[in-house]
């Protein structure tokens, strides 16, 4: 099994949910980060937040930060979340047995320090934005042509890395992706006491 496994595909097709469901309590022992859509009490979407992977696994005492604000149009983004919390979580991931990167390939790419941290030697299980999603972000949020180049570089690097597998998911459930994530977990995240 390759050390790095990324799921990619259209938004809301179950990529992040599959990773979280299959990792279960193992998320508590993961470095890296997870993202989630934040809603208010009425269920209205507020935006997208970043949190430590361990928090997604149920560990208390962490906070999350909103990096994409959907309460206005056009949406606004706070790339400083990636420069601050994102870089810190990527640096700290070195102390964990594996990392979860849910998800990369979006506005995170405009932060040089964040891009540099993507070269960790840790086993990684993550979600990768499609080229199409990245282009939609560029058009809506306006990070410019350099963002397009960074996105393409990331995709090419991962596609050409012999130790990285990228699986395309179009809808849930996806048996191939489920089998691949289970195999990755068995090899890189089989931790005593976290079954």
Secondary structure, DSSP 8 states (H G I E B T S, - for coil): --SEEEEE-STTSSHHHHHHHHHGGGGGG-EEEEEEEEE-TT--EEEEEEEEHHHHTT--S--EEEEEE-SSSS-EE-THHIIIIIHHHHHHGGGSSEEEEEEESSGGGG-HHHHHHTT--SEEEEEE--HHHHHHHHHHH---HHHHHHHHHHHHHHHH-TTEEEEE--SS--HHHHHHHHHHHHHH---TT--
